[in-house]
């Protein structure tokens, strides 16, 4: 995923001034990310020294509610996750499987779920989101047409178990979640269509977009992401660059012509995708990293390497391996 080539993405963004913590030449600019997802790039940017304003959005309302809980109520969120795992990790595999599918079903009917025994109502959405990510197959996020998770349990025959019976990969590190909470302080978090926030990008802002890839998996929300959405995104990002924003986007190689047609410079990169049940099918795929050039500031997409800090923090890694 993104964490594998975060350094290349950071090099494509304007460099960060180590003294002010703002983008060089853009002291009033905001960092805008309309497809926040797991947040790997934003967290790496903060790790590299960025202390400026950030507007982080995503169409997945449950995801944004989770990020907001991490930012504002990390103590309560940790307590809820640990309460559930205290039961889950001491249960037999068959019981673990039942607990997982009960939690997954609670996405649409929380009041009927026995997971209410472990999760407080105010923390339910956020704790469930992180738990489903950790306990589901391959850490995937996928929903059906009704917006309900349909990712299978991650245990089963392929689950790796320790001598004590605890499967690797489902431990929880509260210190990591608290660190991410600190990184989120002062950020604006919102659930909205990408067009809403991209339209607000102005001169001096920096936009990084990582949409569902053209020709690839798109069922992160019940609405999906169509070819028309891909075209609309390319046009709107191009318009943001014309207004003076520095724009960087990652997408599949199939989208190359969409971005070169709107004045972007596209370079090939390779990324390993996880949306494949067969591990042999999760190899490298052709992708692009495209940079939109503001018309009045040629150096907007500087490739200064001093700020490239390839850390692997994402929302998916908040719960570290046991």
N, C-alpha and C positions, 0 to 999 in steps of 0.2 A: 504494500500500500504506500501511502504518502510518506510514512516515516523512512522508507528505504531511500528516497531521494529528496528529503527535506533540504539538504544542503544546497542542491542545485536550484531549488525554488527560492531559497533565501538569497542566493547570489543574483537571481534575476530581479529581486526587489531592490528598491533604492537602499543604500547602506544606512545603518543607524549610527548617529553621532554618539560616541561613547560618553561624552560629557553631558549632553542634554537628554539623551535617551529618545530623541526624535529622529525622523528621517532627515538625512542631509539635504539641505535646500528646500525642505518642506516642513518647517517648524510648527505650522498650524494644521498640517495634514492629519487625517485620520487613517487608521488601518481598517479596511472594510472587507469582510469575508461573507459572501452571501450563501455559501454552502459549507457551514461550519463542520458538520459531521463529527469526527473524532478529535478535531482541533489540533492535529499534529503540527501544522505550520504555524498557527498562532502561538502555541506553547513554545515552539523552537524560537520564534521571533522574540518572545519575552525573555527566554533564556539567553539570547544573544545581546540583551541590554535594552530592548525597546520598552519605553515607559510612556508612550503617547496614548492618545485616545484610540479606542477600538470599538467598532460596531460589528457585532457577530450575529448573523441570522441564519435561519434554516427553515425550510418548509415543514419539517417534522416538528410538530408542536410538543410532542412528548420528549423529544431530544432537547429542545430549548428549556422545557420545564426542568429537565435533569440538570443541565448546565447551570440554570438559575439556582437550584437547590445546592449544587456544589459550591457556587459562589457565596450564597447568603446563609446557608444552614448546614455547613459541612459536618459539624458535630452531631446534629440530629440524624443526618443521612448515614453517617458511619455507624451510629448506634443501631439503626434499623437494619442495615446490611449485615452487621455482625450478629444481630439477633436471629435472622433467618439462617445464616450460615452455621450458627452454633447447633441448630437442629439438623440442617442438611448434611453437614460434614460428618456427623456421627451416625447417620442412618445407613441402612443397608442399601445396595444399589437399586433394588426394586422400589424402595421407598423414595430414594432420591429422584428416580424417574417420575414417580407420581407427583412429588412436590414440584418438579420442574413444569410438568404439563398443567398442573393446577395454577401455578404462577403465570404461565403463558396464557391460559384461558382467562385469567383475571384482567387481561388487557381490556376486555370489553365488559366483563361482569365482575368487578372487584367485590361487590357486596356478597356474592355467593361463594367466594373463594376461601378455603382454609388458610391461605397465605395471610388473611387479615389477622390471624392469630399472632403473626410475627411483625407485621408492618403497620405503622401508624397511618391513618388516612391522609394526613398532610404530606407525608413522605412516600406515599404508595407509588406514585408514578415514577419518581426518580429512582427509588431503591429497586423497583421492579425492572426498570430499564437497564440498570447496571448489572443486576443479577442475571437477567436473561442473556445479556451479552457474554457474561462469564461462563454461564452454565450451558448455553446453547451450542450447537454444532459449529465448530470453527470460528466462534465469535462473530457470527453473521448477524446482520440486521436486514430482515426481509418481511414484507407484509403482503396480505392478500387484498382483493378488491374492496374489502370492508375495513381495511386498515388494521387488521389483526395479525399479530406475529404468527408465522407458520414455519419457523425454524425448529428443527427437531432437536431433541436432547443431545447434549454433547458427550454423554457417557457411553453406554452401550458397549459393544464388543471392542471398539477401538479405543475406549477410555484407558489411559495409563494409570495404574493404581500403585500406591506405595505400600510398604509392609504394614502400615497402620490402617490401610483401606481407604485413604484419602486420595482422590484423583488429582494429579498434577494440574495446575492451571486454574484452580478455583479458590485459592487462598485470597486473602484480602489485606492490603497494606493501607491502613488509614492515613499514614504519613504522606503517601503519594497523593491521596485525595485532598488533604489539607494544603499541600504544596500547589496543586492546581487551583484551589480556592483562592490562594493568595495571588496567583497570576491573573485571576479573573477580576480582581478588585478594580472598580471604576469602569468596567466595560459595560456597553449597552448590549443586552441580549434580547432578541425579538424573533418571533416566528412569523414569517411572511414570504411571499413570492419574491424570487430574486430580483424581479423588475422594480419592486418598490425601493429597495436600497440602492441598487445600481443607478437608478435615475437620480438619486441624491448625491452621487459622487461628483465632486467639484475639483477645480484646480488645486493641486497640492495634496489631494487624497491619494492613497495607495489601495488598489483593489486586487485581491487574489481570489480567483474563482476556480473551484474544483467540482464541476457538475457531474451527475451520472454520465458515464462515457457514451459517446455516440456509438450505436451499434452494440452496446453492451447491456449489462444488468441495470434496471432502472426502478425496481419495485421497493425503493426505500420508503415511499409514501404511497397511499392508495391511488393518488393521481398519476403516479409514474412520471416519466419525463420523455416527451415525444420529440420527433424530428422537428416539429414546429417550434418547440421550446428551445431546441439546440440553435435553430436559426435566429430566434428572437434574442437569445442570450448573446450570440456573436455580434448582432447589430447593436444591442444596448451597451455591450462592453466597448465596442468601437466608438460609440457616441461618448462614453465616459472618457476615453482617451482623448477624443477631440476637445473635450471641455478642459483638459489639462490634468486629468488623473493618470497616474502610472498604473498600468493594468497588466497583470500576469494571470494566465489561465493554463490549466492542465486538462487534457482531454485525450481521446483516442486519436490515432493517426487518421481515422476516417473523417475527422472534423477539420483537417488541415486546410482545405479549400475555403471553409467557412471563415476562418480567421485571416488567412492571407488576402482574401477578397476585401476585408475591412481594414487592411493596412498593418496587420500584425506580422511580426517576424516569428516564424515557427521553427523549432529545433526538435529533432527526434530524441526521445528518451525511452527507456524500457522499464516496465513496472510489472511486478508479480501481482496478479489478482487472486483473491481468495474465493470468489463466487464459483466454486466448482466442487461437487461432492467428491470427485476423484482427485486425489492429491497430484497425480501425474498431469492433470489438466490445468493446474494452477501455476503454469510457467509464465515466462515473460511475454508481455503483449506490447505491440507497437503503440506508443503514446507520443504526444507532443507537449512541449512547454512553449507557449506562445506569449510574446511580449508586445503590448500595444504602446506605441511611441507617442507621447504628448506632442502636439505640433510646435510648442514654443520652448520645449526643454529637452534637448537632445539626450541628455544624460540621465533621463528619468529612470531607466532600467539598468542602472549601474551594476556591474558584476564584481564589485569589490568583495573579495573573499573573506575579509576579516570577521564578518558577521555570520558566517555559515557555521552553525553549531548543530551538528546532526544528532540531536537527542531523539529518543523514540517515544516521548510522552504523548499519549492520546487519551481520549475518554476511555477507550477499550483497555488501556493499561493501568487504569486507576486501581484495579484489584490485581496486585502482583501475584505471580505464581507461588504456590505454596512450597 
